């Protein structure tokens, strides 16, 4: 079985092995009462306890990694809805795009996956110093104030939102309002047609090509496809049966990625037309990928250990290295991935105690990043397990 703390996720050694897959997310606070729930469709069983802020959704169905992430997240949201309307407990999932633990099926094997996302802030600042005839430094004039635009209201609301999905909806409204103030939507003009026309118009003044994965693709096609088709259209409907409930179908990782890309696009356009600061120089997605490849090309390893102390400090906890660690490079625009994998040996000493800590190290033997699972991860009753670690480029503090 695979457990997060005392909560069973899925696997062969509990509940007679009927739960094939599952996923665990952390809640914003600990539940006030223990609670179990079965979704309306009957395909997911959810469990909370008062001992930790972890929530688990498990299913009898065999699912892929992506299906477990999406279905389990939606199932936990349904259980939280019921708890809230009963007046017992109201909470959200805490930063769902940044970490989770899941059990999924692949090629007939049961695989435990630990996912984590690390933000990697980077930027380029260019300073130009002017000297007058006497050799004295000339103080640059203050930056002009932004020219207020209606889209600023939606932008602020998106930044203030504590809910990722709500933040994205407001940001897309800010995006639409911004484009409409520059290139008005014609009466009866279809949304997609207008977006393509407006983006083509602004691209002449606000360069958008470096927002594509390669830095030289067609920005209009990419933005319409990645933002409008793949995310916005799946979140904005409110009338059933065409409605898409918040927190359903789209995973938090997908929405966070879309938000991160869209906020940069919005600021680029707003900077060109309304004097909004763009945050200095631009590091492209392709450039970030090359930089990370240079860091990890000579080798990278992922280690795990039972204790919570710092790796290589004096402690009594052994450290183990995954049998295989691979740097997979860019998996999304501005996101690179490192994966550690190994098959489970049931009699191995390394699985006798719950795992609490993960560490990525380069060949210099220095820790590159450290992650913790406070409640501990029990690893039995599965065939394989892996640690999926994403590094995300952050170029502006407005990215969430």
Steps between C-alpha positions, in 0.01 A plus 500: 500500500599862466410730789548869569525513879221268619287552188495213251525613138488179294681171450486127567526476878188673630123482436564156341683674219181636341628857469728505198578873479481814710641842573574713806492880526559725800210711631527862610427389858436183698145364493308548824338155467601175327300454181456243225303560184410323177445716192161517329629284217618243753849475349704684764534453876634800694639507853605776740626466856552747783862387540635672189404745229535234229199385297492180297282393206520136393330299227448137401567590137837469330607842377788680336702762686312790337156344563577442869616859543192649336237259634633489856530877524139544385380229743663670800338828396159330500558365852607845619181647348286260702688567823459874447125502428445277804653779706774273635821615339609725213844482344687501171778284364826673589705588190387191306725576203815479712488154655303177524552128544320253275474132410428415136519208259745472212569196280339269757706638789391703802712813526530744791587855389609794717467830313650836596537835324777743589483861382828626360504883500723648231522835328720731301550854620664751268622829648613788279709769668516847346795733569482877442778722361651544847522127554214489749244221491165622371208380709247332271148642496235308694306243307165633375185384672297232320203629301196351672301256293186297582701180477698605809196423719479139387877468525494613865216263583695213346803584711294522820313174452590210729351255251710411196203437270331826597830681452531367147143596407561859613834511320340389175236772545789745546654364181175541305440851638855600412473376142156655456627842610765478229309317227122511546299186441262552209124435535423130440872423462575156638725488804778295343504714184526817708777357720706405198448844343575690822811297581631542147450875537678538836783263405635770268565727801536254787724214391338171602711239321721428803192383692479189284678181617779534243516879491452513124155349442175668396391682818142562389426134431678391817319745729156429355554125525670481843290765674163536325435146380677291763418698816264797468225312312511225762453741792269779387170321436238511778192331349470123504543267316771716339626628835841424638508506879794676664767244597360237262672338201790743475776418745653772720833448321340587165328813634809623686709455186243691294487780759878530507516533122201734471616745766825553310309554176261746669786702649685508168197644318406734788861622511500585131169689511440619860849540654466199732842383628596175331755395762830561323668279243338188365629146548331290234366151559757362258777692677397361837500149359854543371620641835351209693648250256842651566445456875392136481669366186798364695272298727229526762372267773194489726535369854243418768517432871272431800604792721429874483855622563712671236678262259863424583470660844568287802197273534407138553284467189641326192472662158409298191543584133241415236617224268445728199493879486437675168494864401212514250540863396212733413160333543297824487595856405731621777486169690775237505474159667721260694368151576633232735369143463549153641326166539395395850696226676268380777781380724712813467597692812439830321119458524481397864429856618282775350678735261498865610755673279615530139816668378620582148877518463734572210831324447662758727322313783335819621121498556321692224159483669343327799137394544317372806198282569429583862253217565723242333445268203465123552611299196367142476255308282609670176727396213690821428534850631627829369574857599396758239663837563418800280693829496297799379639825369365805684586835344259729685354510853147506352527137395319266738 
